[in-house]
């Protein structure tokens, strides 16, 4: 295993994929948010690596991964994660997603339930419509030119420095501005700026998120789901945690003194919650019969009605 948290590279489908991998044991796939990269997890990777094999990629179009003219849809990202895991020889994971990465995590679990053991969503997108106007702005025609001017090199250090200074104030509204500064600096790269705008156009418009998993949230009954949020989140409202899929093996934890990055605000508590959740919940086992039956009857279907050994023979009545 390489040095803890060191960035490595693999080429998949002709594109360079940057990722961090460390530790041993059951696999954890950590997916960052929009405009961020795998470094958002550096405060929790060392502790998590004591218990798990931690894989934290830079999503395509972000960080040190390539930024091609390619597919930046949720489905495309889920496919990319499946292929990266396959190349790494990892069959099953607990997938952890922050913000936009939470949407990718849900899409991964939806597309590849046979490879998903648990889902952990951190300040996730995809559970409601509301999102900060700054992100909605990225979908407005002409926003690319505005961003190019706003991140022009001569004043980029001044703006980033001002954001970091404001982040040290005691105001709740400014607590995440150090991360905003990093995202702002990354948008100075035209290729990443284009990639981020392509991502947003797939999931939201100026009115808010139009791609959510709320219509399929009943599928969460087939695997353990943990939702983590910060009460002072100014990017995606913590009220979305109330919309989280609930079943007997799900849990919701809201940090009262935290913003959009609870894994950075409270790294020790975050690791403790994640580790306990995994220890307390057996991994999901894909069962084709139960999956089919649940899809056919939606949230009205009772999983207990499918015999344990049933598979392709399951044919629930359609009414």
C-alpha positions as CSV (number, residue, x, y, z in Angstrom):
1,X,0.0,0.0,0.0
2,X,1.2,3.5,-0.8
3,X,1.9,6.2,1.8
4,X,-1.3,7.2,3.6
5,X,-3.4,9.4,1.4
6,X,-0.9,9.8,-1.4
7,X,-2.5,10.5,-4.8
8,X,-2.1,7.8,-7.3
9,X,-3.2,7.5,-11.0
10,X,-4.9,5.0,-13.3
11,X,-6.0,5.4,-16.8
12,X,-9.6,4.1,-17.5
13,X,-11.2,4.6,-20.9
14,X,-8.3,6.7,-21.9
15,X,-8.7,9.3,-19.1
16,X,-6.4,9.7,-16.1
17,X,-8.2,9.1,-12.8
18,X,-6.5,10.4,-9.6
19,X,-7.3,8.7,-6.4
20,X,-6.1,8.1,-2.8
21,X,-6.1,4.6,-1.4
22,X,-5.0,3.5,2.1
23,X,-5.8,1.0,4.8
24,X,-7.1,-2.5,4.8
25,X,-10.3,-4.3,5.5
26,X,-13.8,-3.7,4.0
27,X,-13.8,-1.0,1.3
28,X,-15.1,2.5,1.7
29,X,-15.5,4.6,-1.4
30,X,-15.5,8.4,-0.5
31,X,-17.0,10.7,-3.2
32,X,-16.4,14.5,-2.9
33,X,-18.8,17.3,-3.8
34,X,-19.0,19.7,-6.7
35,X,-15.8,21.7,-7.4
36,X,-14.0,19.8,-4.7
37,X,-11.6,16.9,-4.8
38,X,-10.4,14.0,-2.7
39,X,-8.5,16.3,-0.4
40,X,-11.8,17.2,1.3
41,X,-11.5,13.8,3.1
42,X,-7.9,14.2,4.4
43,X,-9.0,14.9,7.9
44,X,-10.9,11.5,8.2
45,X,-8.8,9.2,5.9
46,X,-6.1,8.3,8.5
47,X,-8.7,7.3,11.1
48,X,-10.9,5.5,8.7
49,X,-7.9,3.7,7.2
50,X,-7.4,1.9,10.6
51,X,-10.6,-0.1,9.9
52,X,-11.2,0.1,6.2
53,X,-9.7,0.1,2.8
54,X,-10.4,3.8,1.9
55,X,-10.6,4.8,-1.7
56,X,-11.1,8.5,-2.4
57,X,-11.1,9.5,-6.1
58,X,-11.0,12.8,-7.8
59,X,-14.1,12.6,-9.9
60,X,-13.6,13.2,-13.6
61,X,-13.4,16.9,-14.3
62,X,-12.1,17.6,-10.8
63,X,-8.8,17.8,-8.9
64,X,-6.0,16.0,-10.6
65,X,-8.2,13.7,-12.8
66,X,-8.6,14.5,-16.4
67,X,-11.2,17.1,-17.5
68,X,-12.3,15.9,-21.0
69,X,-15.3,16.7,-23.1
70,X,-17.2,13.7,-21.7
71,X,-20.2,12.4,-19.9
72,X,-20.7,14.3,-16.6
73,X,-24.1,12.8,-15.7
74,X,-24.8,11.0,-12.5
75,X,-25.0,7.8,-14.4
76,X,-21.7,8.5,-16.1
77,X,-20.0,9.1,-12.8
78,X,-21.5,5.9,-11.3
79,X,-20.2,3.9,-14.2
80,X,-16.8,5.5,-13.8
81,X,-16.7,4.5,-10.2
82,X,-17.7,0.9,-11.0
83,X,-14.9,0.7,-13.6
84,X,-12.3,2.3,-11.3
85,X,-13.2,-0.2,-8.5
86,X,-13.1,-3.1,-11.0
87,X,-9.6,-2.1,-12.1
88,X,-8.5,-1.9,-8.4
89,X,-9.9,-5.4,-7.8
90,X,-12.6,-4.2,-5.4
91,X,-16.0,-5.9,-5.8
92,X,-18.2,-4.4,-3.0
93,X,-18.1,-1.1,-1.2
94,X,-19.8,1.0,1.4
95,X,-20.2,4.2,-0.7
96,X,-19.9,7.6,1.1
97,X,-20.9,10.7,-0.8
98,X,-20.7,14.4,0.1
99,X,-23.0,17.0,-1.5
100,X,-23.0,16.2,-5.3
101,X,-21.0,13.1,-4.4
102,X,-24.0,11.9,-2.4
103,X,-26.1,12.0,-5.6
104,X,-23.4,9.9,-7.3
105,X,-23.4,7.5,-4.3
106,X,-27.2,7.1,-4.6
107,X,-26.9,6.6,-8.3
108,X,-24.2,4.0,-7.8
109,X,-26.3,2.1,-5.3
110,X,-29.3,2.3,-7.7
111,X,-27.3,1.1,-10.8
112,X,-25.1,-1.4,-9.0
113,X,-27.0,-2.8,-5.9
114,X,-25.0,-6.0,-6.2
115,X,-21.8,-4.0,-5.5
116,X,-23.2,-1.8,-2.7
117,X,-23.1,-2.9,0.9
118,X,-24.2,0.4,2.6
119,X,-24.8,4.0,1.7
120,X,-23.6,7.0,3.7
121,X,-24.9,10.4,2.5
122,X,-23.2,13.6,3.8
123,X,-25.0,16.9,3.3
124,X,-26.2,15.3,0.1
125,X,-27.8,16.5,-3.0
126,X,-30.7,14.6,-4.5
127,X,-33.2,14.6,-1.6
128,X,-35.0,17.9,-2.4
129,X,-35.2,20.8,-4.7
130,X,-33.6,23.6,-2.7
131,X,-29.9,24.5,-3.2
132,X,-27.9,27.8,-2.8
133,X,-28.4,30.4,-5.5
134,X,-24.6,30.4,-6.1
135,X,-24.9,26.9,-7.5
136,X,-28.1,27.6,-9.4
137,X,-26.3,30.6,-11.0
138,X,-23.9,28.1,-12.8
139,X,-26.8,27.0,-15.0
140,X,-27.7,30.5,-16.2
141,X,-26.6,31.4,-19.8
142,X,-23.5,33.6,-19.7
143,X,-22.5,32.4,-16.3
144,X,-19.3,30.9,-17.8
145,X,-18.1,34.3,-18.9
146,X,-18.9,35.8,-15.5
147,X,-17.0,33.0,-13.8
148,X,-14.0,33.5,-16.1
149,X,-13.9,37.2,-15.2
150,X,-14.5,36.5,-11.5
151,X,-11.6,34.1,-11.3
152,X,-9.2,36.1,-13.5
153,X,-5.6,35.4,-12.2
154,X,-4.6,38.9,-11.1
155,X,-7.3,39.2,-8.4
156,X,-7.8,35.5,-7.6
157,X,-5.4,35.5,-4.6
158,X,-7.1,38.6,-3.2
159,X,-10.6,37.1,-3.4
160,X,-9.5,33.7,-2.1
161,X,-7.6,35.4,0.8
162,X,-10.6,37.5,1.7
163,X,-12.9,34.4,1.7
164,X,-10.4,32.5,4.0
165,X,-10.3,35.5,6.4
166,X,-14.1,35.7,6.5
167,X,-14.3,32.0,7.3
168,X,-12.5,32.7,10.6
169,X,-15.3,34.9,11.8
170,X,-17.9,33.5,14.3
171,X,-20.8,33.9,11.9
172,X,-22.5,30.8,10.8
173,X,-23.0,32.1,7.3
174,X,-19.2,32.3,6.8
175,X,-17.9,29.1,8.4
176,X,-17.6,27.2,5.1
177,X,-15.8,30.0,3.1
178,X,-12.4,28.4,3.4
179,X,-13.8,25.5,1.3
180,X,-15.5,28.0,-1.0
181,X,-12.1,29.7,-1.5
182,X,-10.6,26.3,-2.6
183,X,-13.5,25.8,-5.1
184,X,-13.2,29.4,-6.3
185,X,-9.5,28.9,-7.0
186,X,-10.2,25.6,-8.9
187,X,-12.6,27.4,-11.1
188,X,-9.7,29.4,-12.5
189,X,-9.0,26.4,-14.6
190,X,-11.1,26.7,-17.7
191,X,-11.4,22.9,-18.1
192,X,-12.6,22.4,-14.5
193,X,-15.0,25.4,-14.9
194,X,-16.5,23.8,-18.0
195,X,-16.8,20.4,-16.3
196,X,-18.5,21.9,-13.2
197,X,-21.1,23.7,-15.4
198,X,-21.7,20.5,-17.3
199,X,-22.3,18.6,-14.0
200,X,-24.8,21.2,-12.8
201,X,-26.7,21.2,-16.1
202,X,-27.4,17.5,-15.6
203,X,-29.0,17.8,-12.2
204,X,-30.4,21.4,-11.7
205,X,-31.5,24.6,-13.2
206,X,-32.0,28.2,-11.9
207,X,-35.1,26.9,-10.0
208,X,-33.1,24.2,-8.1
209,X,-32.5,20.5,-8.3
210,X,-34.7,18.6,-10.8
211,X,-33.0,15.3,-10.5
212,X,-33.6,13.6,-7.1
213,X,-34.0,10.1,-5.7
214,X,-37.1,10.8,-3.8
215,X,-39.3,8.8,-6.2
216,X,-37.0,5.8,-5.7
217,X,-36.2,6.3,-2.0
218,X,-38.2,3.2,-1.1
219,X,-35.4,1.1,-2.6
220,X,-33.3,2.1,0.5
221,X,-35.2,-0.6,2.4
222,X,-32.9,-3.0,0.6
223,X,-29.7,-1.7,2.2
224,X,-28.5,0.3,5.3
225,X,-28.5,4.1,4.8
226,X,-26.9,6.7,7.0
227,X,-27.5,10.4,6.5
228,X,-25.2,13.0,8.1
229,X,-25.8,16.8,7.9
230,X,-24.8,20.1,9.5
231,X,-27.6,22.1,10.9
232,X,-26.0,25.4,9.7
233,X,-25.6,24.2,6.1
234,X,-25.9,27.2,3.8
235,X,-25.6,25.2,0.6
236,X,-28.2,22.5,0.9
237,X,-30.8,22.9,3.7
238,X,-30.4,20.5,6.6
239,X,-34.2,20.1,6.4
240,X,-33.6,17.7,3.5
241,X,-32.4,15.2,6.2
242,X,-36.1,14.9,7.1
243,X,-36.7,13.6,3.6
244,X,-34.1,10.9,4.0
245,X,-35.3,7.3,3.3
246,X,-36.2,5.7,6.5
247,X,-36.4,2.0,7.3
248,X,-35.4,-0.2,10.2
249,X,-31.7,-0.1,9.3
250,X,-31.3,3.6,8.5
251,X,-30.0,6.4,10.7
252,X,-29.9,10.2,10.5
253,X,-27.4,12.3,12.4
254,X,-27.4,16.1,12.3
255,X,-24.5,18.1,13.8
256,X,-25.9,21.2,15.4
257,X,-22.6,23.1,15.2
258,X,-21.6,22.4,11.6
259,X,-22.1,23.7,8.1
260,X,-21.9,22.0,4.7
261,X,-18.8,20.0,5.6
262,X,-19.5,18.0,8.8
263,X,-16.6,15.6,8.1
264,X,-14.3,18.6,8.3
265,X,-16.0,20.4,11.1
266,X,-16.1,17.3,13.3
267,X,-13.7,14.7,11.9
268,X,-13.4,12.6,15.0
269,X,-17.2,12.4,15.6
270,X,-17.7,11.8,11.9
271,X,-15.3,8.8,11.9
272,X,-17.0,7.4,15.1
273,X,-20.5,7.7,13.6
274,X,-19.4,6.1,10.3
275,X,-17.5,3.3,12.0
276,X,-20.3,2.5,14.4
277,X,-22.9,2.5,11.6
278,X,-20.9,0.0,9.6
279,X,-20.3,-2.2,12.7
280,X,-24.0,-2.1,13.6
281,X,-25.3,-2.9,10.1
282,X,-24.6,-6.0,8.1
283,X,-23.8,-5.3,4.5
284,X,-26.7,-5.6,2.1
285,X,-26.8,-8.7,-0.1
286,X,-28.3,-8.2,-3.5
287,X,-31.4,-10.4,-4.0
288,X,-32.8,-10.2,-7.5
289,X,-36.2,-11.5,-6.5
290,X,-36.7,-8.9,-3.7
291,X,-35.3,-6.1,-6.0
292,X,-37.8,-7.1,-8.8
293,X,-40.7,-7.4,-6.4
294,X,-40.0,-4.0,-4.8
295,X,-39.7,-2.3,-8.1
296,X,-43.0,-3.8,-9.2
297,X,-45.0,-2.8,-6.2
298,X,-43.1,0.3,-5.1
299,X,-43.3,1.4,-1.5
300,X,-46.4,-0.6,-1.0
301,X,-44.6,-3.9,-1.1
302,X,-43.6,-5.8,2.0
303,X,-40.1,-7.4,1.7
304,X,-41.1,-10.1,4.2
305,X,-43.5,-11.5,1.6
306,X,-40.6,-12.7,-0.5
307,X,-39.2,-16.1,0.7
308,X,-35.5,-16.1,1.6
309,X,-34.6,-18.5,-1.2
310,X,-36.7,-16.9,-3.9
311,X,-35.0,-15.4,-6.9
312,X,-36.1,-15.5,-10.5
313,X,-39.3,-17.3,-9.7
314,X,-40.8,-14.4,-7.7
315,X,-43.9,-13.1,-9.6
316,X,-45.9,-10.8,-7.3
317,X,-49.4,-10.0,-8.7
318,X,-49.7,-6.6,-10.4
319,X,-52.9,-4.8,-9.5
